[in-house]
């Protein structure tokens, strides 16, 4: 881009046609192209001149590969929230940022205890919201024999990931005579104490745990809770 009397020349026409470049004696002295600066965070990846009206989101010759991460798009600020899916050169200089996600992301880390509830060191509600643990129990020293149930519902939002692996653990404590039922979305789950069940999902949705304890005499308690949720395989920018 050149200046005349201190003013930037942004557009130039000749015989009614827009001039894209002006080359004099083999040297480019003026260009009407947009200068685009490409970054990853504060790291400058490269600069391109893109003709007005052309796509700026697929720069050739600029490497965006980072081990262990997937680039999910270009953004107008260094934030996933400003990712753009289409953008053309306007004649004005612009800066774009490559946005990445880790190829594997743990959104939930938790442990649970009958009678004490949950110890959740991490629950990223952008990806999993709701209750992670349910438990039910009876003690004939305090109540009459019978049946009690509890439930917990949680919702998956994959966002830009394509799958998530949920690991859940069973918690059981008892003496005397009793029976149990544990279900995950209506399907039976192993009732043994510390039993681990893993399921993988590839779509958004709401899921439910149900614990049911029936006591005849003595004491019984049963619970089921998510201990980890690992999201993987981000959708790459193409």
Kinemage of the C-alpha trace (Angstrom):
@kinemage 1
@onewidth
@group {chain A} dominant
@subgroup {mainchain}
@vectorlist {calphas} color= white
{ca unk a 1} P 0.000 0.000 0.000
{ca unk a 2} L 1.360 3.463 -0.903
{ca unk a 3} L 0.575 6.977 0.238
{ca unk a 4} L -0.094 10.200 -1.674
{ca unk a 5} L 0.105 13.451 0.281
{ca unk a 6} L 0.024 11.446 3.491
{ca unk a 7} L -3.118 9.514 2.532
{ca unk a 8} L -3.125 5.727 2.098
{ca unk a 9} L -4.173 4.545 -1.340
{ca unk a 10} L -6.674 1.761 -0.655
{ca unk a 11} L -8.225 1.475 -4.128
{ca unk a 12} L -7.140 2.401 -7.632
{ca unk a 13} L -8.997 2.111 -10.948
{ca unk a 14} L -7.833 2.294 -14.565
{ca unk a 15} L -10.282 2.574 -17.482
{ca unk a 16} L -13.079 1.746 -15.048
{ca unk a 17} L -11.403 -1.447 -13.781
{ca unk a 18} L -10.069 -1.966 -10.272
{ca unk a 19} L -6.277 -2.223 -10.142
{ca unk a 20} L -5.011 -4.946 -7.821
{ca unk a 21} L -1.265 -4.283 -8.110
{ca unk a 22} L 1.037 -1.651 -9.556
{ca unk a 23} L 4.472 -2.853 -10.571
{ca unk a 24} L 7.074 -0.395 -11.846
{ca unk a 25} L 10.373 -1.601 -13.349
{ca unk a 26} L 9.760 -5.016 -11.844
{ca unk a 27} L 9.130 -3.654 -8.335
{ca unk a 28} L 5.708 -3.695 -6.661
{ca unk a 29} L 5.046 -0.107 -5.613
{ca unk a 30} L 1.390 -0.479 -4.686
{ca unk a 31} L -1.107 -3.221 -3.852
{ca unk a 32} L -4.809 -3.046 -3.160
{ca unk a 33} L -4.703 -6.426 -1.408
{ca unk a 34} L -5.569 -6.942 2.247
{ca unk a 35} L -2.604 -7.602 4.524
{ca unk a 36} L -3.550 -10.473 6.851
{ca unk a 37} L -1.453 -11.344 9.911
{ca unk a 38} L -1.840 -14.918 11.167
{ca unk a 39} L -1.099 -15.815 14.800
{ca unk a 40} L -1.252 -18.626 17.316
{ca unk a 41} L -1.560 -16.750 20.579
{ca unk a 42} L 1.347 -14.303 20.484
{ca unk a 43} L 3.314 -16.398 17.974
{ca unk a 44} L 3.338 -14.931 14.478
{ca unk a 45} L 2.690 -17.720 11.960
{ca unk a 46} L 2.948 -15.621 8.821
{ca unk a 47} L 1.598 -12.724 6.775
{ca unk a 48} L -0.314 -12.871 3.493
{ca unk a 49} L -1.637 -10.347 0.995
{ca unk a 50} L -5.126 -11.381 -0.095
{ca unk a 51} L -7.022 -9.700 -2.918
{ca unk a 52} L -10.141 -7.878 -1.849
{ca unk a 53} L -13.162 -10.176 -1.847
{ca unk a 54} L -11.097 -13.371 -1.584
{ca unk a 55} L -11.168 -15.901 1.277
{ca unk a 56} L -8.653 -15.217 4.079
{ca unk a 57} L -9.284 -18.365 6.148
{ca unk a 58} L -7.231 -20.832 4.106
{ca unk a 59} L -3.749 -19.327 3.792
{ca unk a 60} L -1.316 -21.445 1.792
{ca unk a 61} L 2.169 -22.091 3.104
{ca unk a 62} L 1.374 -21.315 6.762
{ca unk a 63} L 1.877 -24.268 9.112
{ca unk a 64} L -0.670 -24.651 11.916
{ca unk a 65} L 0.257 -28.164 13.106
{ca unk a 66} L 0.832 -28.592 16.869
{ca unk a 67} L 1.471 -32.021 18.386
{ca unk a 68} L -1.359 -33.195 20.639
{ca unk a 69} L -3.762 -30.480 19.481
{ca unk a 70} L -6.260 -29.969 16.672
{ca unk a 71} L -6.844 -26.595 15.056
{ca unk a 72} L -10.596 -25.953 15.082
{ca unk a 73} L -10.721 -22.635 13.237
{ca unk a 74} L -9.546 -19.072 12.730
{ca unk a 75} L -10.835 -16.338 15.026
{ca unk a 76} L -10.835 -12.553 15.030
{ca unk a 77} L -9.508 -12.564 18.617
{ca unk a 78} L -7.529 -15.106 20.585
{ca unk a 79} L -10.729 -16.821 21.773
{ca unk a 80} L -12.829 -19.793 20.667
{ca unk a 81} L -15.920 -17.595 20.986
{ca unk a 82} L -14.795 -15.420 18.052
{ca unk a 83} L -14.203 -18.226 15.519
{ca unk a 84} L -15.487 -17.297 12.054
{ca unk a 85} L -16.571 -19.790 9.418
{ca unk a 86} L -16.299 -17.385 6.476
{ca unk a 87} L -14.336 -14.174 6.012
{ca unk a 88} L -13.171 -12.300 2.949
{ca unk a 89} L -10.504 -9.658 2.432
{ca unk a 90} L -11.963 -6.180 2.750
{ca unk a 91} L -8.992 -4.046 1.762
{ca unk a 92} L -8.275 -3.244 5.415
{ca unk a 93} L -5.476 -5.001 7.308
{ca unk a 94} L -6.680 -7.753 9.647
{ca unk a 95} L -5.323 -10.163 12.244
{ca unk a 96} L -6.499 -13.745 12.645
{ca unk a 97} L -5.759 -16.273 15.389
{ca unk a 98} L -5.540 -20.054 15.061
{ca unk a 99} L -7.665 -21.712 17.786
{ca unk a 100} L -6.838 -25.191 19.078
{ca unk a 101} L -8.309 -27.876 21.317
{ca unk a 102} L -6.343 -30.693 22.977
{ca unk a 103} L -6.977 -34.013 21.269
{ca unk a 104} L -8.072 -35.399 24.652
{ca unk a 105} L -9.734 -33.304 27.355
{ca unk a 106} L -10.837 -34.487 30.818
{ca unk a 107} L -13.967 -32.529 31.700
{ca unk a 108} L -14.828 -34.452 34.902
{ca unk a 109} L -12.656 -35.830 37.701
{ca unk a 110} L -14.566 -36.978 40.789
{ca unk a 111} L -14.937 -39.520 43.545
{ca unk a 112} L -17.999 -40.385 45.593
{ca unk a 113} L -18.865 -41.779 49.017
{ca unk a 114} L -22.027 -43.272 50.453
{ca unk a 115} L -23.297 -40.952 53.157
{ca unk a 116} L -20.710 -38.259 52.379
{ca unk a 117} L -21.728 -37.347 48.852
{ca unk a 118} L -19.346 -36.366 46.075
{ca unk a 119} L -15.827 -34.993 45.986
{ca unk a 120} L -15.612 -33.272 42.594
{ca unk a 121} L -12.175 -31.915 41.731
{ca unk a 122} L -13.366 -30.896 38.268
{ca unk a 123} L -16.674 -30.603 36.446
{ca unk a 124} L -16.535 -28.432 33.342
{ca unk a 125} L -20.224 -27.637 32.901
{ca unk a 126} L -19.613 -26.453 29.341
{ca unk a 127} L -19.310 -30.167 28.539
{ca unk a 128} L -21.202 -32.001 31.321
{ca unk a 129} L -23.852 -30.349 33.471
{ca unk a 130} L -26.148 -31.806 36.107
{ca unk a 131} L -25.752 -34.310 38.950
{ca unk a 132} L -22.932 -36.846 38.802
{ca unk a 133} L -23.958 -39.173 41.665
{ca unk a 134} L -27.005 -40.836 43.170
{ca unk a 135} L -27.365 -43.191 46.122
{ca unk a 136} L -30.113 -44.821 48.167
{ca unk a 137} L -30.141 -46.835 51.395
{ca unk a 138} L -32.053 -48.032 54.460
{ca unk a 139} L -31.152 -48.988 58.015
{ca unk a 140} L -33.635 -50.979 60.109
{ca unk a 141} L -32.310 -49.359 63.268
{ca unk a 142} L -34.002 -46.157 62.153
{ca unk a 143} L -36.675 -47.069 59.597
{ca unk a 144} L -38.928 -49.956 58.761
{ca unk a 145} L -37.794 -52.388 56.086
{ca unk a 146} L -38.769 -51.277 52.606
{ca unk a 147} L -37.525 -49.795 49.335
{ca unk a 148} L -35.956 -46.433 48.512
{ca unk a 149} L -34.806 -44.986 45.192
{ca unk a 150} L -32.794 -42.009 43.962
{ca unk a 151} L -31.814 -40.667 40.552
{ca unk a 152} L -29.283 -38.309 38.976
{ca unk a 153} L -29.453 -36.750 35.516
{ca unk a 154} L -26.590 -35.179 33.573
{ca unk a 155} L -26.306 -33.699 30.106
{ca unk a 156} L -23.520 -34.063 27.548
{ca unk a 157} L -22.608 -31.179 25.245
{ca unk a 158} L -19.847 -32.279 22.866
{ca unk a 159} L -19.304 -28.738 21.571
{ca unk a 160} L -16.455 -29.142 19.048
{ca unk a 161} L -15.497 -32.672 20.140
{ca unk a 162} L -16.850 -35.765 18.408
{ca unk a 163} L -16.921 -38.278 21.264
{ca unk a 164} L -16.761 -38.634 25.041
{ca unk a 165} L -15.968 -41.633 27.242
{ca unk a 166} L -17.819 -41.708 30.564
{ca unk a 167} L -16.490 -43.831 33.420
{ca unk a 168} L -18.818 -44.535 36.356
{ca unk a 169} L -18.226 -46.446 39.590
{ca unk a 170} L -20.561 -48.409 41.860
{ca unk a 171} L -20.511 -47.833 45.636
{ca unk a 172} L -22.075 -50.469 47.964
{ca unk a 173} L -22.275 -51.045 51.703
{ca unk a 174} L -24.510 -53.521 53.536
{ca unk a 175} L -25.161 -56.230 56.082
{ca unk a 176} L -28.186 -58.415 56.618
{ca unk a 177} L -30.743 -59.170 53.944
{ca unk a 178} L -31.324 -56.814 51.001
{ca unk a 179} L -31.570 -56.448 47.229
{ca unk a 180} L -30.421 -53.757 44.795
{ca unk a 181} L -31.062 -52.295 41.375
{ca unk a 182} L -28.718 -49.932 39.510
{ca unk a 183} L -29.491 -48.626 36.035
{ca unk a 184} L -27.830 -46.285 33.556
{ca unk a 185} L -30.374 -44.997 31.033
{ca unk a 186} L -32.573 -47.957 31.938
{ca unk a 187} L -29.871 -50.609 31.443
{ca unk a 188} L -28.634 -52.622 34.413
{ca unk a 189} L -25.214 -51.779 35.860
{ca unk a 190} L -23.007 -54.147 37.872
{ca unk a 191} L -23.869 -53.722 41.549
{ca unk a 192} L -20.582 -54.905 43.097
{ca unk a 193} L -18.790 -52.331 45.209
{ca unk a 194} L -16.140 -50.421 43.220
{ca unk a 195} L -17.283 -51.950 39.936
{ca unk a 196} L -16.404 -49.741 36.965
{ca unk a 197} L -18.565 -49.226 33.874
{ca unk a 198} L -17.495 -47.291 30.769
{ca unk a 199} L -19.630 -45.983 27.919
{ca unk a 200} L -18.775 -43.821 24.913
{ca unk a 201} L -21.136 -41.300 23.286
{ca unk a 202} L -20.921 -39.455 19.979
{ca unk a 203} L -23.923 -37.146 20.335
{ca unk a 204} L -25.362 -34.632 22.769
{ca unk a 205} L -28.040 -35.764 25.193
{ca unk a 206} L -29.293 -36.214 28.757
{ca unk a 207} L -28.595 -39.422 30.688
{ca unk a 208} L -29.882 -40.800 33.989
{ca unk a 209} L -28.632 -42.988 36.827
{ca unk a 210} L -31.179 -44.686 39.126
{ca unk a 211} L -30.279 -46.508 42.342
{ca unk a 212} L -32.805 -48.615 44.242
{ca unk a 213} L -32.222 -50.377 47.552
{ca unk a 214} L -34.636 -52.815 49.199
{ca unk a 215} L -33.922 -53.775 52.800
{ca unk a 216} L -35.430 -56.766 54.592
{ca unk a 217} L -33.285 -56.513 57.737
{ca unk a 218} L -29.964 -54.937 58.605
{ca unk a 219} L -28.542 -52.101 56.503
{ca unk a 220} L -28.025 -51.483 52.788
{ca unk a 221} L -26.859 -48.628 50.563
{ca unk a 222} L -26.033 -48.483 46.861
{ca unk a 223} L -24.774 -45.657 44.654
{ca unk a 224} L -23.478 -44.866 41.171
{ca unk a 225} L -21.416 -41.866 40.107
{ca unk a 226} L -19.302 -40.501 37.243
{ca unk a 227} L -15.611 -40.536 38.091
{ca unk a 228} L -14.290 -39.246 34.746
{ca unk a 229} L -15.442 -37.879 31.405
{ca unk a 230} L -12.839 -37.671 28.652
{ca unk a 231} L -13.676 -35.821 25.431
{ca unk a 232} L -11.696 -36.648 22.292
{ca unk a 233} L -11.368 -36.206 18.541
{ca unk a 234} L -12.060 -32.482 17.997
{ca unk a 235} L -13.576 -31.444 14.672
{ca unk a 236} L -10.680 -29.999 12.628
{ca unk a 237} L -10.851 -26.807 10.596
{ca unk a 238} L -10.910 -27.622 6.895
